[in-house]
Amino acid sequence: MGWNVDVDFKPSVLEGTGAFARSPIKAGTKVWSFDETMHVCGLTDLAALTPEVLKFALHGGYLHEPSDRFVWYADGMHFVNHGFGTDANIGITEWTALEDDNCTALRDIAAGEELLEDYTFWSAKSLDTDHWLTKLYLDFHPAHFEFLLAMDNLRQTRSA
């Protein structure tokens, strides 16, 4: 399992189920790290999934931009909700090699606090209309693709 800290999964006031810290987490702590339980896929691997599993993967996974591989998991990381800007308390701040990929505490996090990641770092900035992943999103989870595009627009607005 990719979690390096103890978390609870319970109803979120933001959306659906959220991930919550069981104990305080210090800023800079690796909250979640890539491990051997993650699914690392290219087009052929994803296209071979059943439509139901593919939709699940697309909803909770992400494109690891440097490797151009799609990563998805069933360890509960898919329950981490979005927190925009300073509302986010965990995140990816730079791309690393896939085997070193992680999500880090951006500030001190109190016990019981919901873990929120600012998705704008990895959202859809790599997904041009001709990217291999775009068609899968459009065919199997267009609503989530629209959400990722909106996150990318926020990223562009913030950096302008």
N, C-alpha and C positions, 0 to 999 in steps of 0.2 A: 504494500500500500504506500502511496506517495506522501501521506501526511507525516510531518515531523513534529507536530504538536497535537495535543488532544482537542478534538472538536466534537460538538453535538450537532445533529441535524434535526431541526425543528421548524415549525411554521415561522415565516418571516412576515413582518409588516410590509415589506417591500413587494415581494412576490413569491408565492408558493413556499417551498422549503428553503431554508437558509442554513449556512454553516456558522456555528457560534463557538467562540473560544471557551474552553472549559476552565482554563486558568490564564493568568496574565501572560502576555507575549511581549518580549522586549523588541524594540525597533531593531531591524537588521537580521532578525531570526529568519532562517529559511523555514517557512510555514509548510510548504509542499515542494517536493522534488520529483523529477522524472525518475521512474524506476522500471524494472522489467515487467511489471504488470500492465503498463500502458500499451495501447494499440498504436502502432506507427504505420501509417498507410499512405499509399499512392492511389492513383485513380483505379487501377485494377482491383486492389484490395477493397476499397470502399464500394465500388460498383458491384462486388460480389456479395455484399451484405443484403439481408432482407430489407425491404422498404422500412419496416418498423425499427430495426436496429440502425439502419442508416440515418433515419431522422433523429434518433437518440444521439448518435455519434455527432452529427452535424450541430445539434443543439448545444452539446456540452463541450465539444472539442475545439481545437484551434489549429491554425496553420502555423507551424514552426517555420518562420520565414527563411532563415538561412539554409535549411535543408530542403525546403519546399515539400515537406512531409506533413501530413495531417495527423495530429495526436488526439486520441480520445481515451476515456477511462471510465470506470464504473466504481471509483473509490469515494465518491461523494463530492469531488471537486466541482462536478457539474451543478452542485447546489449553491455555489458561491455566486451571489448576486452582484450586480453592477453598482459601483459607487463612483459618481462623477467627481473628478478633481480632488479636493481636500476631503471629501466624504470617503474616499477610498483609503483603506488601511493596509491592504496587501497589494502586491503587483509585481510585474516584470519591469525592470527599469532599463535593461539592455539585453540583446540577444546573446546567448551563449551557445556552445555546442549542444546538440540535442541531449546527450547523456548528462549534461550539467544544468539543464533547464530547471528553473525553480521559480517559486513565487515567494516573495520576501515581505516581512512586516515593514511597512513604510514609516510607521510610528509605533509607540507603545500602544498595546491593545489590552483593554481591561477584560477580566473574566466575565463571561456572559455577553460580550459585545459581538455583534454579527460581523463576520469577515466579508469585506466588500472590496472587489477588485475593479480598478478603472480599466475597462476593456479597450479603451481607445488606443492603447499601445499596440495591440496585435489585431484589432478588429478586422477590417477588410481592406486595408491599404494595399495589400499585395494582390487583391483579387480583381484584376482587369477583366473585362468582358470575355477575353479569350483564355483566361486561366482555367486549368483543368477542373478546379474545385467549383467554379462559379455555376456551371451547368448542373452539378449535383445539388447545390443549394437551391437553384431555381426550380428544379424538378421535384425535390423531396422536402425542402423546408424553406420556402420563399419568405415566410414571415420572419424567420430568424435572420435570413440574409438581409432583409430590409433593416432590421435592427442593427446588424453589424455595419451596414452602410451608413446608418445614422451616427453610429459611434465614430466611424471614420470621418464623417463631416464635422463632428465635434472636435476631433483631434486637429483637423486642418484649420478650423476656426481658432482654436486655442493657440496654435503655433504661428498664426498670421500676425 
